[in-house]
Amino acid sequence: MSLPSIRNLLLVFVTTGAIAGCSQPDGPTRYDVTGVVTYARKPVPVGFVTFIPNTDKGNKGPGGGADVKDGKYDTASGKGMVGGPHKIQVVGFDGIPVVIAGSKFEEGTPLFPRYEFEADLPSEAGKFDIDVPVTKKKS
């Protein structure tokens, strides 16, 4: 998947979550989640974490996400997160600007393919660290 495609996909998820959260006047209770994102035992320089409530497991709250900068993220800028089962997606970049097909990408090149997993987030503010596993490249 190309960098522009990844960006567009992330924007759809975040926008959908924001719209869903705005449709209710008070909405569900949200909690600030902070954490560290690492890959190969190092902080991810630039990236994005997307939290998608897992409707298959009964979580109907709004989704959201947070930018990763120097390995850290904080959902407070996006109103926080609801607790419960989530599908979580992480993208990470090396932070070294690159030009691809005439377009400059400040975030650089991807460090790993989009990492997806499931987790049950607590219904309280807290810390949730993410360690992206290193996968062997296909030869």
Residue pairs with C-beta under 8 A, 6 or more apart in sequence:
1 9
1 114
2 100
3 100
3 105
3 107
3 110
4 103
6 91
6 110
6 114
10 48
10 50
10 65
10 89
10 91
13 50
13 52
13 63
13 65
13 89
14 50
14 63
14 64
14 65
14 78
16 63
17 51
17 52
17 62
17 63
17 64
17 65
17 78
18 62
18 64
18 78
20 62
20 63
21 27
21 30
21 62
21 64
21 79
27 62
28 61
28 62
28 82
29 82
29 123
30 61
30 62
30 79
30 80
30 81
30 82
31 80
31 81
31 82
31 83
31 121
31 122
31 123
31 124
31 125
31 126
32 74
32 75
32 76
32 80
32 81
32 125
33 51
33 66
33 74
33 75
33 80
33 81
33 121
33 125
33 126
33 127
33 128
34 72
34 73
34 74
34 75
34 76
34 126
34 127
34 128
35 49
35 72
35 73
35 127
35 128
35 129
35 130
36 43
36 71
36 72
36 73
36 129
36 130
37 43
37 44
37 47
37 49
37 68
37 71
37 72
37 73
37 90
37 92
37 129
37 130
37 131
37 132
38 44
38 71
38 129
38 130
38 131
38 132
39 92
39 111
39 112
39 131
39 132
39 134
40 111
40 134
42 71
43 70
43 71
43 72
44 68
44 71
44 90
44 92
44 93
44 111
44 132
45 69
45 70
45 71
45 92
45 93
45 94
45 95
45 108
46 67
46 68
46 69
46 92
46 93
46 94
46 95
46 106
46 107
46 108
47 67
47 68
47 90
47 91
47 92
47 93
47 107
47 111
48 65
48 66
48 67
48 68
48 90
48 91
49 65
49 66
49 68
49 73
49 88
49 89
49 90
49 130
50 63
50 64
50 65
50 88
50 89
50 90
51 63
51 64
51 65
51 75
51 81
51 86
51 87
51 88
51 121
52 63
52 86
52 87
52 88
52 89
53 59
53 60
53 61
53 62
53 63
53 82
53 84
53 85
53 86
53 87
54 84
54 85
54 86
54 87
54 118
57 84
57 85
58 84
58 85
59 82
59 84
59 85
59 86
61 81
61 82
61 83
61 84
62 82
63 86
64 75
64 78
64 79
64 80
64 81
65 75
65 78
66 73
66 74
66 75
66 77
66 78
67 73
67 77
68 90
68 92
75 81
80 125
81 121
82 121
82 123
83 120
83 121
83 122
83 123
83 124
84 120
84 121
84 123
85 118
85 119
85 120
85 121
86 118
86 119
86 120
86 121
87 116
87 117
87 118
88 116
88 117
88 118
88 119
88 130
89 114
89 115
89 116
90 114
90 115
90 116
90 130
90 132
91 110
91 114
91 115
92 110
92 111
92 112
92 115
92 132
93 105
93 107
93 108
93 109
93 110
93 111
94 108
94 109
94 111
95 107
95 108
96 108
96 109
97 104
97 105
97 106
97 107
97 108
98 104
98 105
98 108
98 109
99 105
111 132
112 132
112 134
112 135
113 135
115 132
115 133
119 128
121 128
